[in-house]
Amino acid sequence: MRNVVRRIGIVAVVWFLSAHGALAQGAGVEWDALNQEAWELHRAGNYERAAVVARKALQVANENVGPNHPDVATSLNTLAEVYRAAGQYLQAEPLYKRALEIFEGSRGRDHPDVGVVLSNLAGLYYTQGQYSPAEALYRRAIEIKERSLGADDPALATSLDGLAELYRVQGQFARAEPLYKRSLAIYEAALGPDHLYVAICLNNLGELYRQQNKYAQAEPFLKRSLAIKERILGGEHPSVGTSLNNLALVYHSQGQRALAEPLYKRALAIREKALGLDHPDVAQTLSNLAALYRAEGQYVLAEKLYRRSLAIWEKSLGREHPLVAANLENLAALYRAAGRNEEAKQLQERATRIRSIQR
């Protein structure tokens, strides 16, 4: 049971921090207000409305300053971040790339705004399982931000945290931990101990310890993260769902299923309401909850949840994503436990093919 939970846990979807460059005034007061409103809606988890406002801001910028102005790039990045948070990855990528092109052409390849978009695009590739290009972009973003902003800037911490996440999901814990700790130290010094970005980094560091079975270290980080998020964002925000899901994994991994199940269920309800029924974050909690039911021998219920999560991931991430392979492996394990060996064999063979592609 624990191996299966660990495999799911390392691909837990986390809240990636985002930032954008200083807002130039070229596109006008209306554009500035729209762009700020889009970010506030994004922060509140209202991605559908945020997308509407961000598209309007992009339209205003194009009309007021033309397609190659930095304000257009800012709006492109904002809209891409909204799409990424909503799980609409195919829509996000070309927007990031266009924003990067504009910023590099207008502000130079070493400008902090270039570093921001590089980091955000890296986060998108990370989510899609494209780890090599994500690492290259994170590293370039870190170099730019460290050189242009200094070693203690929160924008640098965002990229450090992202690179740490990338290493974590690949099991490179020794490389991830110092990056997380440096990121956390920057955030706490610059923003205070109760800032949302501190909570996000605490969550990620807690996940790192959980994956290494260091549950006594993981639990207080995750609880502190959850408390900060609930205080700042309220109890129904999707980022709260992330912390609930990860805290449930700590209890689940220790066999404390009575503690884990209500947290999973609350996380699932929050994510379905805030993100929609077909979001990848919903699939992740479904899969974790399925693993819990499988361990309890509730095979029919577990199969239903695994199948639903598989359908979501195939639709949103593609049929050859590592998460799809993990789900197939878990479903195969369920079938073996239920004596459905031929079905299990077919699923395992497909998962193995996907893993070979990822290598």
N, C-alpha and C positions, 0 to 999 in steps of 0.2 A: 504493500500500500504506500509506504513512504516514498519509494522511488517514483511512483506515478505522480504523487502530489508534488514532489520536487521538480519533476519535468515540467509540469504545468506552471508551477510557481515562478520559474526563472524567466518565463515570458510574460509575466504579469504586466498588464498595461499600466504605465505610470503617467502622471501629469508632467509634461515637459514644459519648463518655463519658457516664456517668449518675451522678446523685447523688440522695440523698433527704434530707429534713429530719431534724433531731435527733429521735431516737426517744423519744416520750413513753412513760410507763410505764402509762398508763391501761388498756391492753389486757392487761397482765400479763406475767409472766416467760416463759411458754410462747410467747406471741405474739412477744415480742422475739427469742427464740432462733430461732423459725421464720423470721422475717423476715431475720435475719442469715444463716441457713443458705441461704435462697433467693438472697441476693446473692452468697454465696461460690460457690454452684453456677453462677450466672450468670457470674461472673468466670472460672470454670473452663471455661465453654463447654458445660456439661451442662444444656442448656435444658429437656429433657424432664423431668428430675428437679426442676429449679428450679421449673417450672410447678406440679408436684404440691405442693411445699412451700409455694409462694407462695399457692396456692389454700387450703391448710389454714390458713395465717396469716390470710388474709382472713376465713375462716369463724370463727376464734377471735376476731378483733377485732370482728366483727359481733355475736357472742354476748356478749362481755364489756362492750362500751361502746356498742353501738347503731350504726346505719348512718351517722350524721352526725358521728362523732368523727374528729379528725385522724389517729388511728392507722389507721382504716379507709382513709382517703385514702392514707396511706403504703403500705399493703398493695396498694391498687389500682394505685398507681404502680409498685410493684415487679413485680406481675404483668404490667402493661402492658409494662414494659421487657423482661421475659422473652419475651413474645409478639413484641415488635418484633425482638429479636435472633434469634428463631427464624423470622422471616419471616411470622408470622401477624398481618398488619397489620389485618385487619378486626376481630379480637378485641381488639387493643390500643386502638384509638381510643376506644371508649365508656368504657373504664376510665380513660384519661387525663382525659377530659372530666368524669367523675364525681369523680375525685380533685381536679381543679381547682375544681369547684363546692364541694366540702366545705372545701377549704383557704381559698378566698375567703370563704366564709360564716363559718368559725370563727376564722380568723387575720387576715383582712383582705386586700385586693387587693394590698397592697404587701409582703407577707411573703416572705422568701426561699424558703419552700417553694412558694409560688405561682410564683416565678421558675423553680424547678427543673422543675415539671410543664409549664410553658409551653415551656421549652427542649426537654424530652423529646417533647412533642407536636409541636413544630416539626420535630424530627428525623424523626418519623414522616411528616409531610407532605412533607418533603424527599425521603425515600425513595420516596414515591408519586408524585413529580413535581409536587406541588402547591406550586410555589415561592412564589407571592404570599402565601398564608396562612402559609407557613413563615417567610418573612422578617418579617412583622408580629409573629409570636409571638416569634421570636428577639430582635427589637428591644425588645419589651416586657420580656422576661426580662432582657436586659442592663441596661435602665434600673433595674429592681427590684433586681437583685443589686448593681449599682454603688452605688446609694443606700443599701442596707441592709447590705451586707457590706464595701464599700470597693473600691478599684481594684486591689488585689493579691490578691484571694481566688481560690483555685483553682476555686470554683464559677462565678465570673464567666468564667474562662478557658474553661470548658466551652461556654458560650453563644457566646463570641467565636469559638471554633474551629468551632462549628456554623454560625454565620453566614458565616464564611469559606468553609466547604465549599459552602454554598449559592451564594455568588458564584462559586466556582471552577467548579462544574459548568455555570454559565451563561456561562462565558468572561469573567467580569468580574475579571480577574486583578489589576488595580491596586487594586481594592477588597478583594480577598481577602488579599493578601500582608501588609499591615500588621496585619490582625486575627490572622493566624497567628503573626506574630512577637511580637505583644503577648501572645498566649496562651502561646506557648512560654516567653517570659521570666518570666511569672507562675508557670508550672509549675516551671521550673528553680529559681527563687528559693524557692518555697514547699515543694517536694517533693524537690529534688535532681535531678542530671542523669541519673540512671539509673532514674527512676520510670516506671511503665507509661504514665501519662498523657503524659509527655514523649515516649515512643516513639510514641504515637498522633499527637501533634501533628507530630513529625518526619516521620512517614509522609505526613501530609496536605500538609505543606510541600514534601516531595519530589515529590508528585504535581503540585503547582502548577508547579514548575519543569519537570517532564517534559512537561507539556502545552504549555509555551512552547518546547519543544525545547532547553531548557537542561540537557542531560543531564549535563554535568560537575558542575553544582550539585545535580541531583536524586539522583544515585547515592549520594553519601556520606550524605545524609539518610536514604535508604531503607535503606542497609546498617546504619547506626547504629540505626535503628528496629527492624530485624529482630533485631539482636544483643541488644538490651534485651528484646524480647518473648520470644525463645527462652530467655534466662537466667531470666526471671521466670515465664513460662507453660509452658515446655517446647516441644518441637518439633512437637506435634500440635494445638495450639490454633488455633481458626479465625482469631484475629487474626494469628497467624503466617502463615496462608494468605493473608491480605490483603496483608501486606508482601511475601511471595514473588511474588504476582501482580503487584504494582506494580513490583517490581524487574525482573521479566521484561519488563514493558512498556517499561522504559528500554532494555533490550538489543534487544528486538524493534523498537522505533522507530528504532534505529540500524542495523538490518539484521543484528544479531548473533544470528541465530536459533538457532545451536547453543548459545548461553548461555541463551537465553530458554526453549527447549522444556522442559528438565528442571525449571526453576523453575515453569513453568505446570503441569506434570504433578504435581509435589509439592504445589502449592497446591490442585489439583483433588482429589487423594487426601485431603488434610487436610479440605477443605470437605465432601466427600461423606461422609466418616466422621463428622465432628463435627456436621454440620448436616442430613444427609439428602440424598437424590438430587434433591429438588425445591426446594431453597432458592435464592433469587435470587442468592446469592453463587456458588453452583455454576454457575448460568447465565452469570454474568459471565466466569468463567475458561474455560468451554466456548467462549464467543464469542471471547475473545482467542486461544485456542488454534486455533480455526477460522480466524481471520484469518492466523495464522502458516502453517497448512497451505495456505490459499488462495494466499498469496504464493509458496509452493513448488510450486504447480501440482497439489497433491494435492486435487483438487476433490471426489472422492467422500467422502473422509474429512472435509473441511471442511464439506460440505453436511450430513452426519450430525450434526456438532457444532452447527452453526447451527440446524438444525431442533430439536434437543433443547433448546437454550437458549431458542429462541423459545417452545416449548411451556411451559417453566417460567415465563417471564416473563408470558406471557398468563394463566396460571393464578394466579400470585401477585400480579401487579400490575395486571391488567386489559388488555384488548386495545387500549387507547388511551394507554398509557404511553409516554413518550419512549424508554425502552429497547426497547420493542417496535418503534418506528419505526426506531431505529438498527439493530436486528437485521435488519429487513426490507430496509433499504438495503444492508447488507453482503451479505445473501443474494442480492439483486438484482445486485450487483456480481459476485458469484461466477457467477451464471447468464450474465451478459453475457460474462465471460471464457471461459465454456464454450460460448458460442454459442447459449445458450437464451434468445433475446431476448424472445420473447413472455411467457415466465414472468417474466423480469426486469421487463418493463414493468408487469405486473399487481402485483408486489410493490412496485415504486417508487410506483405510483399510490396504493396503500394507505398506504404510509409518508408520502406527501405529505399525504394527508387527515388523518392523525394529527397531523402537524406543524402543520397549519392550525388544528386544534382547540386545540393547546397555546398558540398565539399569543393 
